[in-house]
Amino acid sequence: MGRLPEGETAPADGRLPAGTAVEAPFGAYIHVPFCSVRCGYCDFNTYTADELRGATRAGYPGDVAAEIALAREVLGELGPLRPMQTVFFGGGTPTLLPAGDLVAMLEGVTDAFGLAEGAEVTTEANPDSIDADGLRRLRDGGVTRVSFGMQSAVPHVLAALDRTHDPARVPQVVGWAREAGLEVSLDLIYGAPGESLEDWQRSLDAAVAMQPDHVSAYALIVEDGTALARRIRRGELVAPDDDLQAAMYEAADATLGSAGYTWYEVSNWARESRVARHNLAYWRGHDWWGFGPGAHSHVGGVRWWNVKHPAAYRDRLLAGASPALAREVLDDETRRVERVLLESRIAEGLPVEVLEPEGRRAVAGLIADGLADGGAALAGRVVPTLRGRLLADAVVRRLLP
């Protein structure tokens, strides 16, 4: 699993610096760190049953409730409490917990902060971790949206990713979610060992046929320390090919575009404006409190992250202490740089005025090289073209010389 970043030690009481701004739109991320098995490519902060050592799934909603109470106290000292615009259950596999547990955590957030009218409430789910009754219970409890980890429609690709579900299960759970009245997103991964362009097109076609509201398509990244990285190092599997992944991205954009989906972030497409508002809040630099072990938070330019193991997380809260391990207070220049990194990835674009003079001068070159949209630049925003999305890192390097 990935290592936490370094930072100054977070205060035991969780207090934020006096004067921390609390004006931005506010959301909640609730990390559910449980998985039935660990996929070989995954470096998220997740734990199987035999790795919990002192923590339990059954006690987890109570642990999160304690952090919710802490968050209310800490933020209440800084100004009026803001209602949650979005809530996102991520993992791990949130739906390994009973639907009632997820609803209880949502109710805890709602009781503490309130939900804005029309708030977006999402849970991730594996296709084999939820059924029709569970989806109905989630919708009745306030969940509005479910994001299924489809990853692929091709059995040998799923096997390479250590995914356990049957591809035929995905249309079934999508149908159940629709019947329950939930919006549906499908997550796909491309570039797995042994996956051909034809395999990927098969997955895209299968996803489009289910008519989800939203599709995410992520290039497989080989993270150090994962089982996948070890297998590639031993020569058992072939590393992802950059050129093939680029062709797969182009296929995704073409297939989804022709089916009525519009890109709004490099890896995300939506129909009829059904964007993932929670994720868009990250790219816009809004505030959120991350609940759970290893979760990250950002409020008014202060970023912090919790201890990783569920038992350590629980022990801190039982002792009346914050689960935050470390934090950093972002200065104005760091916040500007991060804004360039994030907003240059989204369709609404980055205001040119955010750039330093050298970065502004680079915009003309980006347009000439087909990396930025000329019309958008004339309107004062840097918006990547399809080629610019493929070379997003190169675009940022030129905007931040």
N, C-alpha and C positions, 0 to 999 in steps of 0.2 A: 504494500500500500504506500501511496505517496507520502513523503515527509511533510510535516507542517513547516511553514516559513519561520524565519527568525524574526524576533521583535523584542520590544521591552516587555518585562514581566507585567502582566495585567494585574490590577489591584484586586485583592481578595474579595472586596465588597462589590466589585463590578462597576463602580462609579465611573462615569465618563468625565472628561475635563470640563470644568466650569465654562459656560459659554458655548458649548457644542451646539451647533445649529440643528434645529429639528423642524425645518420648514418643508423639506422635500416630501414627495409622496412616499408612503411607507407600506412595506409588505413583510410577510413572514415566510421563512423557509424552515420546514420541519424535517430534519434528517431522521430516517428510520434505517438503522445500520444493519438490518438483518437480511441474510440471503440463505436459501436452502443449499446452494452450491456457489462457489466462486468461479466466475468465468475467467478463462485464461488471460484475456486482454485487460481485465479490470484492475485499476489501482485505486478505486474509491475506498473510503473508510467503511468497510463492511465486515460482518462476522457471521460465520456459520454457528450452529448450535453448540458445537464442541469447543468453540473459541471464546465463549462469553465469560467464563471464569468469574463468577461473583455477580453477574447481572442476568436478568431474565427478560424475556419478551413480555411476560405478564405484568411486570412492574414498570415497564417503560413509560406508559402514559402518565403515571404518577411522577416519574423523574422529570418529564417534560413540563408537567404542571408546575413543578417547583421553579423551573427556569422561567416560565411565563410570569409567575409572581415576581421574580427578581426583575425581569424586564420592565414590568409595570412600575415597580418602585423606582428603578434607575431612571427611566424616561420621564416619569412624573415629576422628578426633581428639576427637569430641564425646561418644562413648559407643558402646555396642554397636550394630552395624549391624542395621537392621530389614529383614525380608524384604518384598518387594513384594507388596502386596495386589492391586494392579491395574497393568496396563501398557496404554498406549493409543498406537497409531501414528496420528498425525493429519497433516494437510497443508494444502495440497498434495494429492497423490495418492500415498499410500504404495505402492500396488500398481503404480505405474510401475516400481518396482524389482523385480527378480526375487524370487520368494518366498524363495529361499535367503538373500538379503541381509536381509530382514526377520527371518528365523529366526536369522541370525547375530547381529543386534543384540539380539534377545530372549535368546539364549544368553549374550551379554556381560553383560546386566543380571542374569540368573540366576546366572552364575558369581560376579559381584561381590557380590550382595546376597541371593540366594536368592529363591524364590517361595513365598509362603504357600500352604498347602494350599487347594485350590479357588480359586486366584487367577483373576481375570478378565483375559484378554488380548484386546484388541480391535484390529482395524485398520479404518480407513476404506477404502473402495474405490469407484471409479466403476464403473458396470455394464459399461462397455466396456474396462476396464483389467485384467480378471481372467478366467480361464477355469476349467473344472472341475479340471484338473490343478493349477493354481496354488492353488486353494482346498484341495485335498487336501494339498498340500505344507505349506501354512500350518497346517492342523489337525495334521498329523503333527509339525510343529515346535513345537507348544505354543500356537498361537493358539486361542482358544475362541469368538470372537465376531467377526462382521463387520458393519460399518455401511455400507450402500450409499447412495450419493447419488442417490436416485431423483428428488427435487425435484418432479416432476410426471409425470402420465400423458398429458398433452395436448401434441401436437407444437408448436403455436404458442406455448405457455407456455415450453417448453424452449428454443425459438428465442429468445424474449425474454430468457432468462437466459443465452444463449450456451452451453447444454449441448449436447453432441455425440452423446449416446447415443440409440438407438432405444428408445422406450418398451417395445416388445416384448421387449427384451433383459432387462428387470428380472425378470420371472417366471422366465426361464431361469437367471439367475445365482442367484436365491433357491433354485431347485430344486437347483442344483449345491452350494450352501452346505449345504443340508439333507442332501444325500447324503453330504457330507464330515463331517457331525456338528457343524456350527457353529451357534451361536445367530445369529439374524438381526435386525438393526435396519434400518429404512428412514427416511431423512431426507427431509422434505418442506419446501418453501418456498411460502408463500402471499402473494398480493398483487402478483404480477408485473404489469408493464404489459400491459394487454389481457386479463388473466385475469378471467373472470366467476365468480360464485358457483357456477354450474352446472359450469364447468371444474374448480373446486376440488373440488366434490362428486364429480366423475368420478375425480379423483386419489385422494381418500379411499377411494372404493369399490374402486378398483383395488388400493390398498395393503392394505386389509382382506382382500380376496380371496386375497392371498398368505399370509395368516396369519403375519406376522412375530411375533417375540417382543416387539418394542419398536418404537415409532414416535416420532420427533421431528418437530414441526411448528413452523417458525419463520416469523415475519412478515418479509417482505423489508424490509430497511433500506437506504436509499440513503446510502452512505458517500461523503464528500467525496473527490475525487481519483480515483474510479472511472470507467470508461467509461460506466456507467449514469448516473451523476450528470451527466456532460457531455452525454449525449444528452437527458436530461430538461431540462437548462438550455437546450439549443438548441431545445426544443420538439418533438423527434423522437418522444419517448415521454411518456406521462402519468405523473406521480408516483403512488405508491400512495395509496389513499384510506383514511383511518383508519376510517371507518364500515364500509366494505366489509371491511377486514381484521378488524374486530371480529366481523362476521357470519361470516366464514370461521373464526375461532377457535371460535365457538359451534358451527358445523357440525362442526368437528373433534372437539370434546369430545363432542357428541351421537353422532356416528357411531362414534367409537372406544369410547365408553362402552357403546353398545348391542352392540358386538362383543366385549365382555369385557375391554377395556383400561381400566386405572385410572390416572388422572393421579397423578404423584408429584412433579412439578415443573412450573412454569407451561407449559413447552413440550414436556413429555415424558410419554408413556403407556407402560405395560407390561402384559403378560399374565402371570399366575401368578408374580408377584413377580420377573419378569425385568428389574429395573431396571438401568440402566447404573451400576454401582457406582463406576466411575472418575469420572464426572461428579458423582454424588452426593457423592463425597469433596470435590470443590471446594466445593459448596454447604454442606457441613458444616465447612469450614475445616481439613481435614486437610492433611498435608504431601505435597509431590511435588517431584521434581527434573525439570525440563524440559530434555531433551537436544536439541541442534540449533540452527541459526541462528534468532535471534528468539524462541526458546522462553523462557517465563517459569517461575520456580520459586518455591516457598514452603516454608520450613522454620522452624518454631518462631518465627514472627513476623518472619522476615527474608524479603523478597521481592526477587528480582533477575531480570534479563533479559539475554539474550545479544545480541551483535552480529547484525545482520540478514543480511548477505550471506554465502552459503556460502563464498566465497573468504576473506573476513575471518575467518570462524569457523575455517576450516581453518588459516589462517596463525597465528592465536593459539595453537592447540593444537600446531602444529608447533614453535612457539617455546617450548613448555613453559609457556605462560600460560593462565589461565582465559579462556574466551570471554565471560565476563560483562562487560557494558558498564557497568551501573549497578545500584544497589540502594537499598532503603529498609528501615529498621528500624522496624517498626510499634509505636507506643506502645499502651498499654492501651485508650485511648479510640478510637483508629482501629480497633483490632481489634473492639471492641464494636460500632461503627457498621457495619463490614463484616459482622459476624455478623447484625445486623438486616437489612441489605440482602439477604443470601443466604438466611437461614433463613425469612424471611417469604415466600419463593417456593415452599417445599416442603410436601408434604402432611403431614409429621410436625410442621411448624410451628415457631414461635419461642417459647421459654420467656418468659412475661411478665416473669419476674424479671430478664431482661437489660435491660429498658427502664428509662429514667429515669422519675421520678414523672409528668412531663407526658405522656410516651409511654404510660404505663400508664393514665392517665385517658382517653387517646384511644381505647382499645380499645372502651369502651362505645359511643362514637360510630360506630366502624367496624361494630359489630354492628348498631346501629340503621339504618345506611345500607346494610345488606346486603353489606358488604365483607369481614366476618370471621365465622367460624362461632361462634355463641353457645355451643354445647355444648363445643367445644374450649377456648374461653376459660374456661369454668367449671373445666375440668381444668388450667388454667394455661398454655395455649399459644395463640398467634395463628396461625390457619390461614385462608387466604383462601378465600372462596366463589368460585363461577364469576365473579361480577361483580368480586370482588376481584382475581382473576387478570387480568381484562381491564384493570383499573385499578391494576396492581401498583405503579407509580411513585407514584400518589396515596396508596396505603396506606403506603408507606415514608415519604413526607413527613409524614404524620400521626403515625407512630411515632417519627420523629426531628425534632420541631419545632424 
